[in-house]
Amino acid sequence: MGIGYATAYRTGIIPWEKAGRTGRPTLERLLDREEADRPDGIRRAIDLGCGRGAHTKLLLDRGWDAIGVDDVRQAVDTAVHRNGLDDARFVIGDVRHLVHSGVGSGFDLFLDVGCFQGLDDPGRTLMAGGVTALALPGSTVLVHAAPPRPWPLKSRGATRHDLEGAFRGWTVAAVPDDPAAPDGSNARGRTSTWFRLTR
């Protein structure tokens, strides 16, 4: 998994960062909801496939005890330097093996901006199992994913069905871009979707 992403970071071909910025307003709204649901105590979050750490920094700025995990050392090094964060906030590890990656346990929020969609089916199952093992009761998983795209783009993407297949025991709901659109539809045509998983 890491070799392709390492090459992409080295060459500067990182379109998923643009997708992450595009989804930022919805993410901010989702985080508002999560924070309102957890008014007291320490809120612990893990940024899955954190890349260069923009979302890890966002979580920290909003008061979460957040840690980012990614298996590309160059991305993690950039995350530390670019965001002025302590390197203890990041773990170089594989999201498919979270329990043994050194991230700790007892998280109530898992953030995934484009990570799950890039994994094959066994990898998705492993990642979901790790999330489930590290999750506190009442925890939430927020997933931003593009839909599958046929040749020539060959984007694997991820759907609600894919998430439900991997995250057994979790309830998966698509999040509307527009709060007035209860079915998660988007008048402009959806290029990616936010999902909220609860259990």
Order of alpha helices (4+ residues) and beta strands (2+ residues): alpha-alpha-alpha-beta-alpha-beta-alpha-beta-beta-alpha-beta-alpha-beta-beta
